[in-house]
């Protein structure tokens, strides 16, 4: 894995996006967009923004994320995706307050969340064999949040959605210092997100 966005492509290319000369990826989240299937009376949506790269085997990716979200269910984070019916997303979501949110979808969406005391978090996803894990990182320690079976080839990378709102700017950088472990730094919403 190179220290750039080579090999990534969009699920639902945003109307406005660019990669600048320093390697910063910037996009504007499309309004009233989401990744969700069938649960809670919502038939489903697959029109959020996700910039993903193929990861056929094991991988590890960590995101350091700052969010300044304004509209109900605004969200930003990382996605692991096989297709529109099989994926996982994790990150910060606004629902009355900020939450660390994980949605696993295998035909239907299964949402779990825990209160976040900060709009700035670090979390990690890693797959070994057919097991995918999600953990929150604090003081150098990883607290396991979710563990599940996730088989077959997958695509991985940053995503954002604005299910009820007008959208928001996102900026992200990516590095892979050892070739196998990625670090994604992202900022979502607010005037400091790079737009």
C-alpha positions, 0 to 999 in steps of 0.5 A: 500500500503506497502512502497515497490514494492510488487504487481508491475509487468512489462508491457514488462519486461526490459532485465536488471532490479533489486530491490536492498537491499535498495528498489531501483528499477533500469532498463535500458529502451529498445531501440526504445521503445514507448507507442503510438497509431495511431496519427501522422501517427504512427500506434502504439507501446506498447513496452515501460517499465512500472512497475505497480500495480493494483489500482481498485479505487481512488488513489493519486501518486506523482513523483519527477523526475530528467531527463538527457535525450539525444535522441529525445523523450526519456521520463520517468514518471508515467503511468495509464493503463487499456490495450494497447488501454486505458492509460495515461502517464505523465512525462518529454520528450525530444523534442528539449528541456525538456517538461512536457508531457501528453499523453492520449490514448483512442484508439488514442493518444492525446499529450499535452506538456508544456515547463519545465524550469528544468530537475527536476520536481514534479507532481501528478496524482489522481483519484476520482471516474471516474475522473483522474487529472494530476497536476504540483507541485511547491512551495507546490501548484498544477497546474491542467494540465489535467482532464479526465474520466478514468473508471474501474480498472487501473494499476499505476506506473513508466514508460520509453520509448526511441522511437528514442534512444538506451535507458537509465538507470532509478532508482526509489524508492517508499513510501506510508506513509499513505497507500493511497498516494504514493511518487515515486522518480526517476532519468532517464539517465546520469551516476547518475541513478544508473547503 
